[in-house]
Amino acid sequence: MLLRGLLAALAIAASASAASAQIVVENAGTVSPETPILRSRFETARWDDGTDVRLTESYFWAPRPRLDFGLSVPLLRRELDSPLGPDAEYGGIGDVSFRAKHVFHQTDGVMRSTRFSALAGVELPTGSWHEEEGGVDVPRDLQVGTGTFGFYGGPLFTHIADRHRFAGEVIGQIHTERDDFQPGASLRLGGSYWYRFSPAIVEVAGEQTEFRGVVELTHVYFADGRVNGDRVGDGGTETTLSLGVQVYPTTTVLLEAAVQIPLHETTRDLRGDRGVGGLLTLKILF
């Protein structure tokens, strides 16, 4: 009876953990076919001479176990500080993305699970890429959208051992060219550690509010973009530490909050150095 209860708790917890993922690093688990997810994510980031505010609405569903799909629609508001005149403000819908995830290896035990999966997705050029301020075109790398198709994907790994969880990802992305402009390719390496502070033992999922802490480290390499076939020298690397907390008052409502701290960067941004950012997420399983 106890073993059956533990296995039932694991099944529910595994479904919730697949939904919750980490803060930024992708989770190797997939959504349950019985519980699609609606996610609202609010992000803010500050540079020396600018601020981004982003709201991304996402929907995740699974036609069968070990395979799920996701559709994300970002809304962006961007402010550029100007020492010579009025600040520039513009925004709108960004580049919509669609992705698929397939678990190709999974082993489950009592309060343990290990998963390996593959992720593949496409970004569509739905965001505006010809904004103007004062009759002058905003630089392409500061537009709401890229104006190009983007293709991304890579392997994912997740291991859950009761109160502990580890995850890793390697995600590459490339873009097509449009009007003699092509964003640089990128490669993201991410690692995550997740710990359930409370309750110490999950006897019946949903009876107690769960509190979890998350620590993530991501390192992104950006290749130079190209204009008229020539490199523009905007490549480099960015290393970011994310510290977050996850609160699950029920099995159908998941809340996340995190701060994102830039540790090192060599990229050239027209807005200057990147500062500390914030992130809030609401996930509803239905």
N, C-alpha and C positions, 0 to 999 in steps of 0.2 A: 504493500500500500504506500509506504514511504517512497519507494523507488518510482512508482507510477506518478505520485505527486510531484517528485523532483523533475521527472521527464516532462510532465505537463507544464510545470513552471518554466523549464528550459525552452519549450516550444514557444510559449508566449513571449518570454524574454528575448529569444532569438529574433522573433518577428519585430518586436519593438526596437531592438538594437539595430536591425537592418534598416529600420525607418529612421532612427535617430542619427546613424552614422557618427561621424565626429563633427568637428567644427568646420573645417575646410577640407581635410583629407578625405578622399572617397572611401566608403565602406565596401568591402568585397561581397557583403550579403545583398540579397534582393528583397524587394517588397513581397509580402504575401499576396496571393491572388484574392484572398478574402478581404484584405484591408488596403485599398488604395490610399494614397497620402496626398493631401494638399498642404503645401509649405509656403509660408510667407517669410521672406528674409529681408531685414532692413540693415543696411550697411552705411557707414560714414567714414570718410578718410580725409585727412588734411595734409596739404603740402605747404611749403613756404608761401606760395602765391596762388593758392586755389583750394577749393573744397569740392568733394564729390559726395552726393547723397544718392543711394541706390535702393530701390525696392524691387525684389525679384519674386514673382509668383510662379510656383512650380507645381506640376501635377505628376505623380508617379503611380504607375499601375503595372500589374503583372498578368499576362495571359495564362501563365502556367508557372509552377515552381522552378526556381533557378534562372528565370528570364524575366527581366522587367524593362520598362521604357520610361523615359522622363521628358517632359516638355517644360521649358523655362522661358518666361517673358520678363525681361528686365525693364524697369523704368528708371531713368537717370536724370538727376538735376546737377548741373556743373556750374561752378562759379570760378571765374578767373580774376584775381586781383590785379589792378593796373595802377602803378604809381603816377601815371601821366593823365589819367582821365577816369571816367566811370568804369566800375567793374563790369565784366561781361558775365551774363547769366543766360543759360540756354539748357535745353533738355528735351526729353521725349522717350519714346520706346527705343531700346537698344537692339542689339542683334539677338534674335530669338534662337534658341538652341534646342536640338532634339538628340537624345542619346539612348543607347541600349546597353544593357549589362547582362552578361551570361556567366553563371557560376559553373566552371568546368571541373572543379574538385571540391568536395565537402565531406568532412567527417564530423560526426556529432557524438557526444557522450553525455554523462550526467554533469550538467552545469559546465560543459566544455564544447567548443566548436572551432573548427579550423576551415577556412574557405580561401580558395584561389579563384579569381574571376578575371574577365576581360571587359573593358569598357571601350565603346566607340561612339562618336557623336559628330554632329555637323552644326555649324553656326550659319544662320541665314542673314544676308545683308538687308535686314529690315530697319536698322537704325539710320537716322539721318547722317550723311557724311559730307554735307556741303553747307554747314552753318557759316554765317557771316556775322561779323561785328564791326559796325561803322563802315560797311562796304568792303571790308577786307576779309578774305577767307580765313577761318580758324584753321590752324595747322592740322593736318590729317590725323596725327596721333592724339589730338585732343577732341576729335569729333565724337558725337554720341555713338555712331556706328563706324565700322571699318569700311563699309562699301564693298566688302569681298566675302567670299565663302571661306569658312574655316573648317578644318577637319582635325579631330583630336581623338586620342585613345591611348590605351596602354594596359598593363597588368596591375591587379590589385590583390592585396593579401590582408586577411583579418584572422586573429586568433583570440578567442574568448576563454578565460579560465576563471569561472565564478565571478569574483568582484573585479578582476583585472581584464583589460582588453588592449591588444596591440594591433596596429594597422599600418600598412605601407602602400605607397603608390608610386608609379612612374608614368607620367602623362605627357605625351608629346602633342604639339599642335603646329599645323602649317596653314597658310592662307593662299588663296589665288591672287591674281593681279587685276587691278582695275584702274583705268585712266593713268597708266604708267606708275601706279603706286602699289606696293606689296608689303604688308606688315611682315616683320621678321618672324621666323619660326621660334618656338619656345619648347623647353623641356622642364617639367616640374617634378621634383623629388620630394616626397612628403612622408613623414612618420608621425604617429599619434599614439599616446598612451591615455587610457580611460580607466577611471577607478570609481566604483560604487561606494560612496561613503555610508549611505543608509538606504534600506535596512541591511544589516550584515548578512542575513539569510532571507531569500525570497521564498516564502512558503506558499503563498497564493498571490499571483501577479495582480496588481491593482488594489490590493487591500491597504497598502501603505504607500505614501508618497516617496518616490525615489529621488535621491540627490547624487549626482555624479560630477566628478571633476575631470577635465580634459586638458592635456598639454600637447601641443603640436608644434612641429618644426618643419617649415617648408623652404626649399631652395629652388629658385627658378632661374634658368639660363635663357636669355633672350638674344637671338641672333639679330644682326643689323637689318632694318627694313631697307627697301630699295625704292628709289625714285628715278624713273627713266633708266632703270638697270643699274644705277650706281648706288653703292652703300651710303646710308645717311648717318652712320655712326651713332645710332641710338641704342645699340645692344649693350649687354652687361648682365649682371646677376643681382638678384634680390633674395635676401634671407630674412624670414619672418618667424617670430615666436608668437603663438596664439595660446592664451590662457582662458579657459572657459568653464562654465558650470551648466549642467543640464538638470532640469527639474521635471519630473513626470508625476503630476498629481493623479492621473488616471492612466489606463492603458490606451486611451484614444487621444490624449492631449499631451504634447511634448513641448517644453520650453527650453530655449538655449540663449545664453548670453556670453560674450567673449570680448576681450581686448586683443588687438593685433599690434605687436610691437616690432618695428623694423630693426633688425640687428646689424645688417650690413647691406649696402647696395652700391653698385658701380654703374647703374643705368643712368642715362642722361634724360631728365625730365624737364620740360620747359617751365614747369611750375616750381622747380627747386627740389629740396629734400622732402621725403615723405615722413609724416609724423605718425603718432599713435592713432589707430583706428578702432572702431567699435562695431559690434554685430549683435543683432537680436533676431531670434527665429521662433516662429510659432508653427508647429506641425499638428495636423489633425488627421487621425486615421478614421476612416468611415467605411 
